[in-house]
Amino acid sequence: MKSATSCSDRRLFYPVLWKKNMARFWPIWSVYGACWLLAMPLNLLMLRAEDTYGSMPSPQYFADLEVLSMITPGSVIAALVFGILSAMAVFSYLYNSRSVGLFHALPVRREGLFLTNYLSGLSFMLLPSLVVFFCTLLAELAKGCLNIGALCMWLAMQVLLTLFFYSFAVFCAMFTGHILALPAFYGILSVLAVVMVQLVNEVLRAFVFGYRYVDTLNTLGTWLSPVILFLEKLRVDRAWDTDGNLERAVFQGLGYGLIYALIGAALAAVALVLYRRRHLEGAGDVVTVRWVRPIFKYGMAFCFALALGLFLYLFFGYNLPQGAWTLLCFMVLCGAVGYFAAEMLLKKSFWVFLDSWKGCVAFSACLVVLIAGMELDVTGFERRVPEAGQVTAVRIRNVSSAPYDRGDGREIHTADPELIRAITELHQSIVDERARHEGTTFGGSYETRTLADGTYLESVQTEGIVSLLLTYELAGGGTLTRDYTLDVTEEDLQDPDSAAARLTAILNQPEVILNAYFPQSYEGRQITNIRLNLMDMETGEYDNYPVPAGFREDLVAAIKADIQAGRLGQRYLLDDEARLTNCYVNDLFIEYAPVDRENSAEYEGDGYSITLQVSAVETLECLREAGVLDETHILETQAEHQQTEWLERRAEELFWEENMRMAPAAAEQ
């Protein structure tokens, strides 16, 4: 039946009903208040002034920092949990046909009934928070550690968080007529957006060549999942003095609380509108609002298809063919399960197949269209390469290359037209080789090899993978980002038109290497020390040997000259023969005078390393003139080092083999 929405009693608040709710559901607000009493004033009273953090008495430390730290995650989790408990309690009559009929037969307005119950649930958390606030205030006065600012911030966030989470729970309560469905909807909707965004990103990254997570989409998912946002954004910034004492603690995130409190007020207003139009016969239904039922049905089908389908695809792993078509099969199957499960919940019957199969077929057809469009690149996303003339600047990031010194993984940011053209040609090569790079996850292949001079190499890399993140800044003001994982082989590096060879050529541009080793952030800073890691032939040990101060400027000039000539800083995508024979195991360490880190936006540390290379003739000659390199302090290539280690292991193996062979003869004697 449908109750009337008007009554002779025009009041919007009924004190008797409020008192009844407070008395009937006392366990909720008493447990909530007891938890905060234990966490705040009682906890403070048990602290002793003689106990200190640094030189600060522990009660003062609690008042200045711990009170603010209680907000996250403490206040967030408390508001999340008790918000739904309060809503379930005060609106529990909506989920039973007898009780809902009884309540709405009373001579009260629906608006008054809603507002009284709404304020009752809000009182379950706000009134205990006020009591805790004043008890903590008295405890701080008793301990002589009053910090009214921190206490007021705690109370303000309690109010704001309570208003949002409780209002959100009441909003969810208006859409369902089943009390068990309410916490399910509330919990799922609290994190649904961020989970779905993550799952969509994973599918697109796996099956759309070059796809990179969209920051805007991730941000939207976080904002639509407030519990995640609160846990990420609410924090306490702390400053400490040189003695380790707390100077100040500042809470960050009040603005987020205010925004979501306003959203909570809006949700409460929408809930009131829904309550006024609610059909009483919907008690017991999973979804009571008719226009929401299709959303629930197809939304549940999509969530099942994406979440469960992706899980099964990953679970079966390499036991089935890998690719989008296999994923599609799992998604269609799981989507059908979710669709019919939703139908069963809505119709409260297991026999829904004959009446609902058409909708399931339509949903499955949509999945097929989406996955087929993704796999066949209908939008041209995978094939798009911007024209060099349309690009104003470009960044290359995440490229790991040997040697593993400062040059490894350094970002390339350039507006040079020639370098931009080279990067777009690299991008086109990657697109042309898409078939072999898609789904690349292989770690690498290695082989043994003996060089012409007899050097034995136990581990020469012949194949591997390299990551590459491209970000174009376009002339129209937009950006284009692509993220790739490339398969690299020795044969690729020999082909100048391959993506691997083009990437290597870009990494080995002299201006790129110079910017990696001598960036603008180090210009004007004084070099305080240069040292070289060398082997002492007399001891067989490695140690650091400083370059005399008088040779530092000459050495830096020699390093730059070798880089400009392409003799130093050469990058290698594989630990192949060329890398092992040209790179030493020895690094130069350049140290700079410290700077004010807080006021330096481009601070990158006070030093870095440069791996020496055989081809760096001017640098090596300068080190000899400085007396750092001599007959007893030598350099060792990666190939020589690898052979030395192999010979040592082989000698040890032969020693034990000989001992094992001689053991029986010794036993007989």
C-alpha positions as CSV (number, residue, x, y, z in Angstrom):
1,M,0.0,0.0,0.0
2,K,1.0,3.6,-0.5
3,S,0.7,5.9,2.5
4,A,-0.3,9.5,2.4
5,T,2.3,12.2,2.4
6,S,0.3,14.8,4.3
7,C,-1.0,15.0,7.8
8,S,-2.6,17.4,10.2
9,D,0.6,17.3,12.3
10,R,3.0,19.6,10.4
11,R,6.0,19.1,12.6
12,L,9.4,18.1,11.1
13,F,10.9,16.8,14.3
14,Y,9.3,14.4,16.9
15,P,11.2,14.4,20.2
16,V,9.4,11.3,21.4
17,L,10.6,9.3,18.5
18,W,14.1,10.7,18.8
19,K,14.2,9.7,22.5
20,K,12.9,6.2,21.6
21,N,15.6,5.7,19.0
22,M,18.3,6.8,21.5
23,A,17.0,4.4,24.1
24,R,16.3,1.5,21.7
25,F,19.7,1.6,19.9
26,W,21.9,2.6,22.9
27,P,24.5,-0.1,22.2
28,I,25.6,1.7,19.0
29,W,26.3,5.1,20.5
30,S,27.6,3.7,23.7
31,V,30.2,1.5,22.0
32,Y,31.2,4.3,19.7
33,G,31.6,6.7,22.6
34,A,33.5,4.0,24.7
35,C,36.0,3.4,22.0
36,W,36.8,7.1,21.7
37,L,36.9,7.5,25.4
38,L,39.5,4.8,25.6
39,A,41.5,6.2,22.7
40,M,41.5,9.9,23.8
41,P,41.0,11.0,27.4
42,L,41.7,7.7,29.2
43,N,44.7,7.1,27.0
44,L,46.0,10.5,27.9
45,L,45.4,10.1,31.6
46,M,47.5,7.0,31.7
47,L,50.6,8.8,30.3
48,R,53.3,10.0,32.7
49,A,55.0,13.3,32.4
50,E,58.4,11.7,33.2
51,D,58.0,9.6,30.0
52,T,59.3,11.6,27.1
53,Y,59.6,11.6,23.3
54,G,62.9,13.3,22.8
55,S,62.8,16.0,25.5
56,M,59.0,16.4,25.1
57,P,56.8,15.0,27.9
58,S,54.6,12.2,26.6
59,P,51.3,14.0,27.5
60,Q,52.3,17.0,25.5
61,Y,53.3,14.8,22.6
62,F,49.9,13.2,22.7
63,A,48.0,16.5,22.8
64,D,50.1,18.0,20.0
65,L,50.4,15.0,17.6
66,E,48.5,11.9,18.6
67,V,45.1,13.7,18.7
68,L,45.5,14.8,15.1
69,S,46.9,11.3,14.1
70,M,43.6,9.8,15.4
71,I,41.8,11.4,12.5
72,T,43.3,9.1,9.9
73,P,42.7,6.2,9.8
74,G,40.8,6.2,13.2
75,S,38.1,8.7,12.5
76,V,37.7,7.6,8.9
77,I,37.2,4.0,9.8
78,A,34.9,4.8,12.7
79,A,32.7,7.0,10.6
80,L,32.6,4.4,7.8
81,V,31.5,1.6,10.2
82,F,29.2,3.3,12.6
83,G,27.6,5.3,9.8
84,I,26.1,2.2,8.2
85,L,25.2,0.7,11.6
86,S,23.3,3.9,12.6
87,A,21.5,4.0,9.2
88,M,20.5,0.3,9.5
89,A,19.2,0.9,13.0
90,V,17.0,4.0,12.6
91,F,15.6,2.9,9.2
92,S,15.3,-0.8,9.9
93,Y,11.5,-0.5,9.9
94,L,11.6,0.1,6.1
95,Y,12.7,-3.5,5.5
96,N,9.7,-5.3,7.1
97,S,6.2,-5.0,5.6
98,R,4.4,-4.9,8.9
99,S,6.6,-2.3,10.6
100,V,6.7,0.0,7.6
101,G,2.9,-0.1,7.3
102,L,2.6,0.6,11.0
103,F,5.0,3.6,11.0
104,H,3.4,5.2,8.0
105,A,-0.1,4.7,9.4
106,L,0.7,7.1,12.2
107,P,-0.5,10.7,12.0
108,V,2.9,12.0,11.2
109,R,4.4,13.5,8.0
110,R,6.9,11.5,6.0
111,E,9.3,14.5,6.1
112,G,9.1,14.6,9.9
113,L,9.5,10.9,10.2
114,F,12.6,10.9,7.9
115,L,14.2,14.0,9.5
116,T,13.7,12.6,13.1
117,N,15.2,9.3,12.2
118,Y,18.0,11.0,10.2
119,L,18.9,13.2,13.2
120,S,18.6,10.3,15.6
121,G,21.3,8.4,13.7
122,L,23.5,11.5,13.4
123,S,23.2,11.9,17.2
124,F,24.5,8.4,17.7
125,M,28.0,9.7,16.7
126,L,28.0,13.4,17.2
127,L,26.8,13.5,20.8
128,P,29.5,11.0,21.9
129,S,32.1,13.0,20.0
130,L,31.1,16.1,21.9
131,V,31.4,14.2,25.2
132,V,34.8,12.9,24.2
133,F,35.9,16.3,23.2
134,F,35.1,17.9,26.6
135,C,36.5,14.9,28.5
136,T,39.8,15.2,26.6
137,L,39.8,18.9,27.2
138,L,39.6,18.4,30.9
139,A,42.2,15.6,30.7
140,E,44.6,18.0,28.9
141,L,44.0,20.7,31.5
142,A,44.7,18.2,34.3
143,K,47.9,17.1,32.6
144,G,49.0,20.7,31.7
145,C,49.2,20.0,28.0
146,L,46.2,21.8,26.5
147,N,46.2,22.1,22.7
148,I,42.8,23.5,21.9
149,G,43.6,23.8,18.2
150,A,44.3,20.1,17.7
151,L,41.2,19.1,19.7
152,C,39.0,21.4,17.7
153,M,40.4,20.0,14.5
154,W,39.7,16.5,15.7
155,L,36.1,17.5,16.5
156,A,35.6,19.3,13.2
157,M,36.8,16.2,11.2
158,Q,34.6,14.0,13.4
159,V,31.5,16.1,12.4
160,L,32.4,16.3,8.7
161,L,33.3,12.6,8.3
162,T,30.2,11.6,10.2
163,L,27.9,13.8,8.1
164,F,29.2,12.4,4.9
165,F,29.4,8.7,5.7
166,Y,26.1,8.6,7.6
167,S,24.3,10.6,4.9
168,F,25.7,8.2,2.3
169,A,24.5,5.2,4.2
170,V,21.0,6.8,4.5
171,F,21.1,7.5,0.7
172,C,21.8,3.9,0.0
173,A,19.1,2.8,2.4
174,M,16.5,4.5,0.2
175,F,17.2,2.3,-2.7
176,T,16.7,-1.1,-1.1
177,G,14.0,-2.9,0.9
178,H,16.3,-5.6,2.3
179,I,18.4,-4.9,5.4
180,L,21.2,-7.2,4.3
181,A,21.4,-5.5,0.9
182,L,22.0,-2.1,2.6
183,P,25.5,-2.8,4.0
184,A,26.4,-4.7,0.8
185,F,25.5,-1.7,-1.4
186,Y,27.2,0.7,1.0
187,G,30.4,-1.2,1.2
188,I,30.6,-1.9,-2.5
189,L,29.8,1.6,-3.6
190,S,32.4,3.0,-1.2
191,V,35.2,1.4,-3.2
192,L,33.6,0.4,-6.5
193,A,34.9,3.2,-8.6
194,V,38.5,2.9,-7.7
195,V,38.4,-0.9,-8.1
196,M,36.7,-0.8,-11.5
197,V,39.1,1.9,-12.8
198,Q,42.0,-0.3,-11.7
199,L,40.5,-3.4,-13.5
200,V,39.7,-1.5,-16.7
201,N,43.3,-0.1,-16.6
202,E,44.7,-3.6,-16.3
203,V,42.7,-4.9,-19.2
204,L,43.5,-2.0,-21.4
205,R,47.2,-2.1,-20.5
206,A,47.4,-5.9,-21.2
207,F,45.5,-5.8,-24.6
208,V,45.8,-2.3,-26.0
209,F,49.3,-1.8,-27.3
210,G,50.9,1.3,-25.8
211,Y,48.1,2.1,-23.4
212,R,49.1,4.1,-20.3
213,Y,47.0,4.7,-17.2
214,V,45.0,7.9,-17.6
215,D,45.7,10.1,-14.6
216,T,42.3,11.8,-14.9
217,L,40.5,8.5,-14.8
218,N,42.5,7.4,-11.8
219,T,41.7,10.7,-10.1
220,L,38.0,10.4,-10.8
221,G,38.0,6.8,-9.4
222,T,39.6,8.0,-6.2
223,W,37.1,10.9,-5.8
224,L,34.2,8.5,-6.3
225,S,35.6,6.2,-3.6
226,P,35.8,8.6,-0.7
227,V,37.1,6.2,1.9
228,I,40.1,5.7,-0.4
229,L,40.5,9.4,-0.9
230,F,40.4,10.1,2.8
231,L,43.0,7.5,3.6
232,E,45.3,8.9,0.9
233,K,44.7,12.7,1.4
234,L,44.2,13.2,5.2
235,R,47.6,13.4,6.9
236,V,49.5,15.2,9.6
237,D,52.6,17.1,8.5
238,R,55.3,17.1,11.2
239,A,58.4,19.2,11.7
240,W,61.2,18.2,14.1
241,D,64.1,20.1,15.5
242,T,67.7,19.0,15.5
243,D,67.2,17.2,18.8
244,G,64.4,15.1,17.5
245,N,61.7,17.1,19.3
246,L,58.3,17.9,17.7
247,E,58.2,21.6,16.6
248,R,54.8,21.6,15.0
249,A,52.1,19.2,13.7
250,V,49.7,20.5,11.1
251,F,46.7,18.6,9.9
252,Q,46.1,18.5,6.1
253,G,42.8,17.7,4.5
254,L,40.2,19.8,6.2
255,G,39.1,21.0,2.7
256,Y,38.3,17.4,1.6
257,G,36.2,17.0,4.7
258,L,34.3,20.2,4.0
259,I,33.6,19.2,0.3
260,Y,32.4,15.7,1.2
261,A,30.3,17.1,4.1
262,L,28.5,19.3,1.5
263,I,28.1,16.2,-0.7
264,G,26.7,14.3,2.3
265,A,24.1,17.1,2.9
266,A,23.1,16.9,-0.8
267,L,22.8,13.1,-0.6
268,A,20.6,13.5,2.5
269,A,18.3,15.9,0.6
270,V,18.1,13.4,-2.3
271,A,17.3,10.6,0.2
272,L,14.4,12.7,1.6
273,V,13.0,13.1,-1.9
274,L,13.3,9.3,-2.5
275,Y,11.7,8.6,0.9
276,R,8.7,10.8,0.2
277,R,8.1,8.8,-3.0
278,R,8.9,5.4,-1.6
279,H,6.5,2.6,-2.3
280,L,5.8,0.8,1.0
281,E,5.2,-2.5,-0.8
282,G,8.9,-2.6,-1.7
283,A,9.9,-3.9,1.7
284,G,11.9,-7.1,1.2
285,D,13.0,-6.1,-2.4
286,V,16.7,-5.8,-3.1
287,V,16.1,-2.7,-5.2
288,T,12.9,-0.6,-4.5
289,V,13.4,2.2,-7.0
290,R,12.2,1.0,-10.4
291,W,14.4,3.0,-12.6
292,V,17.5,1.8,-10.7
293,R,16.8,-1.9,-11.3
294,P,18.2,-2.0,-14.9
295,I,21.3,-0.1,-13.6
296,F,21.7,-2.7,-10.9
297,K,21.2,-5.6,-13.2
298,Y,23.6,-4.6,-16.0
299,G,26.0,-3.0,-13.6
300,M,26.3,-6.3,-11.7
301,A,26.7,-8.2,-14.9
302,F,29.5,-5.8,-16.0
303,C,31.3,-6.1,-12.6
304,F,31.1,-9.9,-12.7
305,A,32.4,-9.9,-16.3
306,L,35.3,-7.6,-15.6
307,A,36.3,-8.7,-12.1
308,L,35.6,-12.5,-12.2
309,G,36.4,-12.8,-15.9
310,L,39.8,-11.2,-15.4
311,F,40.5,-13.3,-12.3
312,L,39.7,-16.6,-14.2
313,Y,41.8,-15.5,-17.1
314,L,44.8,-14.9,-14.9
315,F,44.1,-18.0,-12.8
316,F,44.3,-20.3,-15.7
317,G,47.3,-18.5,-16.9
318,Y,49.3,-20.3,-19.6
319,N,47.1,-23.3,-19.6
320,L,44.9,-21.6,-22.2
321,P,45.8,-19.5,-25.2
322,Q,46.7,-16.0,-24.1
323,G,45.0,-13.0,-25.7
324,A,41.9,-10.8,-25.8
325,W,39.7,-13.6,-27.3
326,T,40.3,-15.9,-24.4
327,L,39.5,-13.0,-22.0
328,L,36.3,-12.4,-24.0
329,C,35.1,-15.9,-23.4
330,F,35.6,-15.6,-19.7
331,M,34.0,-12.2,-19.6
332,V,30.9,-13.4,-21.5
333,L,30.6,-16.4,-19.2
334,C,31.0,-14.4,-16.0
335,G,28.8,-11.6,-17.3
336,A,26.0,-14.1,-17.9
337,V,26.4,-15.4,-14.3
338,G,26.2,-11.8,-12.9
339,Y,23.2,-11.0,-15.1
340,F,21.2,-13.9,-14.1
341,A,22.2,-13.6,-10.4
342,A,21.0,-10.0,-10.5
343,E,17.7,-11.2,-12.1
344,M,17.3,-13.8,-9.3
345,L,17.8,-11.1,-6.6
346,L,15.4,-8.7,-8.3
347,K,12.6,-11.3,-8.9
348,K,13.3,-13.3,-5.8
349,S,13.2,-16.5,-7.8
350,F,15.7,-19.0,-9.3
351,W,13.6,-19.5,-12.5
352,V,14.5,-16.4,-14.5
353,F,16.2,-17.8,-17.5
354,L,13.3,-18.0,-20.0
355,D,12.2,-14.4,-19.3
356,S,15.6,-12.9,-19.1
357,W,17.8,-14.5,-21.8
358,K,17.3,-11.7,-24.3
359,G,18.8,-9.1,-22.0
360,C,21.8,-11.5,-21.4
361,V,22.3,-11.9,-25.1
362,A,22.2,-8.2,-25.6
363,F,24.8,-7.6,-22.8
364,S,27.0,-10.4,-24.2
365,A,26.8,-8.8,-27.7
366,C,28.0,-5.4,-26.2
367,L,30.9,-7.2,-24.6
368,V,31.9,-8.8,-27.9
369,V,31.7,-5.4,-29.6
370,L,33.9,-3.8,-27.0
371,I,36.6,-6.4,-26.8
372,A,36.6,-6.9,-30.6
373,G,36.9,-3.1,-31.1
374,M,39.8,-3.1,-28.6
375,E,41.6,-6.0,-30.2
376,L,41.1,-4.8,-33.8
377,D,42.1,-1.2,-32.9
378,V,39.0,0.3,-34.4
379,T,39.8,3.7,-33.0
380,G,43.4,3.7,-34.4
381,F,44.8,4.2,-30.9
382,E,47.6,1.7,-31.4
383,R,48.6,2.9,-34.8
384,R,48.7,6.6,-34.0
385,V,52.1,8.3,-34.3
386,P,52.1,12.2,-34.3
387,E,53.8,14.0,-37.1
388,A,57.1,15.6,-36.0
389,G,55.9,19.0,-37.0
390,Q,52.9,18.7,-34.6
391,V,55.2,18.0,-31.6
392,T,56.6,20.9,-29.5
393,A,58.5,18.7,-27.0
394,V,58.8,15.1,-26.0
395,R,59.8,13.1,-23.0
396,I,61.3,9.6,-22.8
397,R,61.2,7.9,-19.4
398,N,61.6,4.4,-17.8
399,V,64.3,3.2,-20.1
400,S,66.7,1.0,-18.2
401,S,70.1,0.6,-20.0
402,A,73.6,-0.4,-19.1
403,P,75.9,0.7,-17.6
404,Y,74.0,1.1,-14.3
405,D,75.3,4.5,-13.3
406,R,73.7,7.9,-13.3
407,G,72.8,7.6,-17.0
408,D,70.6,4.6,-16.3
409,G,66.9,5.4,-16.5
410,R,67.4,9.2,-16.9
411,E,64.5,11.1,-18.4
412,I,65.1,12.7,-21.8
413,H,63.1,16.0,-22.3
414,T,63.8,17.7,-25.6
415,A,62.4,20.4,-27.9
416,D,65.1,19.9,-30.5
417,P,63.4,19.3,-33.9
418,E,66.0,16.7,-35.0
419,L,65.7,14.7,-31.9
420,I,61.9,14.9,-32.0
421,R,62.0,13.6,-35.5
422,A,64.3,10.7,-34.4
423,I,61.8,9.9,-31.6
424,T,58.8,9.9,-33.9
425,E,60.7,7.5,-36.3
426,L,61.4,5.3,-33.3
427,H,57.7,5.4,-32.4
428,Q,56.8,4.4,-35.9
429,S,59.2,1.5,-35.8
430,I,57.6,0.3,-32.6
431,V,54.1,0.4,-34.2
432,D,55.4,-1.4,-37.3
433,E,56.8,-4.2,-35.0
434,R,53.6,-4.3,-32.9
435,A,53.0,-8.0,-33.5
436,R,56.2,-9.1,-31.9
437,H,56.1,-6.6,-29.0
438,E,52.5,-7.1,-27.9
439,G,52.3,-9.1,-24.6
440,T,56.0,-9.1,-24.1
441,T,56.9,-10.3,-20.6
442,F,60.0,-12.5,-21.3
443,G,62.9,-11.7,-19.0
444,G,65.9,-12.6,-21.2
445,S,68.2,-15.2,-22.8
446,Y,71.9,-15.7,-22.0
447,E,74.6,-17.8,-23.6
448,T,78.3,-18.6,-23.0
449,R,80.8,-17.3,-25.5
450,T,84.6,-17.3,-26.1
451,L,86.1,-14.2,-27.6
452,A,88.9,-14.1,-30.2
453,D,91.5,-13.3,-27.5
454,G,90.4,-16.4,-25.5
455,T,88.4,-14.6,-22.9
456,Y,85.6,-16.8,-21.7
457,L,82.2,-15.2,-21.1
458,E,79.9,-17.2,-19.0
459,S,76.8,-14.9,-19.3
460,V,76.3,-12.9,-22.5
461,Q,72.7,-11.6,-22.9
462,T,71.2,-12.2,-26.4
463,E,67.6,-11.2,-25.7
464,G,65.8,-9.1,-23.2
465,I,63.1,-6.5,-22.6
466,V,63.1,-2.8,-22.2
467,S,60.4,-0.4,-21.0
468,L,59.7,2.9,-22.7
469,L,57.3,5.7,-21.8
470,L,56.8,8.4,-24.4
471,T,55.0,11.7,-23.7
472,Y,54.5,14.1,-26.5
473,E,53.6,17.8,-26.0
474,L,51.5,18.7,-29.0
475,A,51.2,22.0,-30.8
476,G,47.5,22.3,-30.0
477,G,48.3,22.2,-26.3
478,G,47.4,18.5,-25.7
479,T,49.5,15.6,-24.8
480,L,49.9,12.0,-26.2
481,T,51.3,9.3,-24.0
482,R,52.3,5.7,-24.9
483,D,53.8,3.1,-22.7
484,Y,55.7,0.1,-24.3
485,T,57.6,-3.0,-23.3
486,L,59.9,-4.0,-26.2
487,D,61.5,-7.3,-27.0
488,V,65.2,-6.7,-27.8
489,T,67.6,-9.1,-29.4
490,E,71.2,-8.9,-30.6
491,E,69.9,-9.1,-34.2
492,D,67.7,-6.1,-33.6
493,L,70.6,-4.0,-32.5
494,Q,72.4,-4.8,-35.8
495,D,69.4,-3.6,-37.9
496,P,69.5,0.3,-37.9
497,D,65.8,0.4,-38.8
498,S,64.7,-1.6,-35.9
499,A,63.1,0.0,-32.8
500,A,65.9,-1.3,-30.6
501,A,68.6,0.2,-32.8
502,R,66.8,3.6,-33.1
503,L,66.3,3.7,-29.3
504,T,70.0,3.0,-28.7
505,A,70.9,5.7,-31.2
506,I,68.8,8.2,-29.3
507,L,70.2,7.2,-25.9
508,N,73.7,7.7,-27.3
509,Q,73.2,11.2,-28.7
510,P,76.0,13.3,-27.1
511,E,73.6,16.0,-25.9
512,V,71.4,13.4,-24.2
513,I,74.4,11.8,-22.4
514,L,75.8,15.2,-21.4
515,N,72.5,16.2,-19.9
516,A,72.3,12.9,-18.0
517,Y,75.8,13.3,-16.4
518,F,76.0,17.1,-16.2
519,P,72.4,18.4,-15.8
520,Q,71.5,22.0,-15.2
521,S,70.8,21.3,-11.6
522,Y,74.5,20.8,-11.0
523,E,75.7,23.9,-12.9
524,G,77.5,26.3,-10.7
525,R,78.0,23.8,-7.9
526,Q,81.5,23.2,-6.7
527,I,83.1,19.8,-7.1
528,T,84.5,18.8,-3.7
529,N,85.9,15.3,-4.6
530,I,86.3,12.9,-7.4
531,R,87.3,9.3,-6.6
532,L,87.7,6.2,-8.6
533,N,87.0,2.6,-7.6
534,L,90.1,0.5,-8.5
535,M,91.7,-2.8,-7.9
536,D,95.0,-2.9,-6.0
537,M,97.1,-5.6,-7.6
538,E,99.2,-6.0,-4.5
539,T,96.2,-6.8,-2.3
540,G,93.6,-8.0,-4.8
541,E,91.0,-5.7,-3.2
542,Y,88.9,-2.9,-4.5
543,D,89.1,0.5,-2.9
544,N,88.3,4.2,-3.7
545,Y,91.2,6.4,-4.8
546,P,90.8,10.2,-4.9
547,V,91.8,12.3,-7.9
548,P,94.1,15.1,-6.9
549,A,92.4,18.5,-6.6
550,G,94.6,20.0,-9.3
551,F,93.4,17.5,-11.9
552,R,89.6,17.8,-11.2
553,E,88.9,20.5,-13.8
554,D,91.0,18.7,-16.4
555,L,89.3,15.4,-15.7
556,V,85.8,16.9,-16.1
557,A,86.9,18.5,-19.4
558,A,88.2,15.2,-20.6
559,I,85.0,13.4,-19.6
560,K,82.9,16.0,-21.6
561,A,85.2,15.7,-24.6
562,D,84.9,11.9,-24.6
563,I,81.1,12.2,-24.3
564,Q,81.0,14.7,-27.2
565,A,83.1,12.3,-29.3
566,G,80.9,9.3,-28.5
567,R,83.6,7.6,-26.5
568,L,82.0,7.7,-23.0
569,G,78.6,7.2,-21.6
570,Q,77.5,4.8,-24.3
571,R,74.3,3.0,-23.4
572,Y,73.5,-0.6,-24.0
573,L,70.0,-2.2,-24.0
574,L,71.5,-5.7,-23.4
575,D,74.5,-7.0,-21.4
576,D,75.9,-8.3,-24.7
577,E,79.4,-8.7,-25.9
578,A,79.8,-5.1,-26.9
579,R,78.7,-3.9,-23.4
580,L,80.9,-6.5,-21.6
581,T,84.1,-5.7,-23.5
582,N,83.7,-1.8,-23.5
583,C,82.5,-1.1,-20.0
584,Y,84.7,-1.4,-17.0
585,V,83.4,-2.5,-13.6
586,N,85.0,0.7,-12.2
587,D,83.0,3.9,-11.5
588,L,84.1,7.5,-11.1
589,F,82.3,9.2,-8.2
590,I,81.9,13.0,-8.5
591,E,80.9,14.7,-5.3
592,Y,79.5,18.3,-5.1
593,A,79.2,20.8,-2.3
594,P,75.9,20.5,-0.4
595,V,73.1,22.9,-1.2
596,D,69.9,24.1,0.6
597,R,67.6,21.2,-0.2
598,E,64.4,22.8,0.9
599,N,64.9,25.8,-1.3
600,S,66.3,23.9,-4.3
601,A,63.5,22.8,-6.6
602,E,65.9,20.7,-8.7
603,Y,67.9,19.1,-6.0
604,E,69.1,15.6,-7.2
605,G,71.7,14.7,-4.5
606,D,75.3,15.7,-3.8
607,G,77.0,13.3,-6.2
608,Y,76.7,10.5,-8.8
609,S,78.7,7.9,-10.6
610,I,80.0,7.5,-14.1
611,T,81.1,4.1,-15.4
612,L,84.4,4.2,-17.3
613,Q,84.6,2.7,-20.7
614,V,87.5,1.4,-22.8
615,S,86.8,3.9,-25.6
616,A,87.1,7.0,-23.2
617,V,90.8,7.7,-24.2
618,E,91.0,11.3,-23.0
619,T,89.5,10.4,-19.6
620,L,91.8,7.4,-19.1
621,E,94.9,9.5,-20.1
622,C,94.0,12.2,-17.6
623,L,93.6,9.6,-14.8
624,R,97.1,8.3,-15.7
625,E,98.6,11.8,-15.6
626,A,97.0,12.4,-12.3
627,G,98.7,9.2,-11.0
628,V,95.4,7.5,-10.1
629,L,96.0,4.7,-12.7
630,D,99.3,2.9,-12.6
631,E,100.7,-0.6,-12.8
632,T,99.4,-1.6,-9.4
633,H,96.0,0.2,-9.6
634,I,94.2,-1.1,-12.7
635,L,90.9,-1.1,-14.4
636,E,89.0,-4.3,-15.2
637,T,86.4,-4.7,-18.0
638,Q,83.1,-6.5,-17.4
639,A,84.4,-9.3,-19.6
640,E,87.7,-9.7,-17.7
641,H,85.8,-9.6,-14.4
642,Q,83.4,-12.3,-15.6
643,Q,86.2,-14.5,-16.7
644,T,88.1,-14.0,-13.4
645,E,85.0,-15.0,-11.4
646,W,84.5,-18.1,-13.6
647,L,88.1,-19.2,-13.2
648,E,87.9,-18.8,-9.5
649,R,84.7,-20.9,-9.3
650,R,86.2,-23.5,-11.7
651,A,89.4,-23.8,-9.6
652,E,87.3,-24.4,-6.5
653,E,85.2,-27.0,-8.3
654,L,88.4,-28.8,-9.5
655,F,89.8,-28.7,-6.0
656,W,86.7,-30.4,-4.5
657,E,86.6,-32.9,-7.4
658,E,90.2,-33.9,-6.7
659,N,89.5,-34.2,-3.0
660,M,86.5,-36.5,-3.7
661,R,88.6,-38.6,-6.1
662,M,91.4,-39.0,-3.5
663,A,89.1,-39.7,-0.6
664,P,88.5,-43.5,-1.3
665,A,92.3,-44.1,-1.7
666,A,93.0,-42.3,1.5
667,A,90.3,-44.4,3.3
668,E,91.9,-47.7,2.0
669,Q,95.3,-46.7,3.4
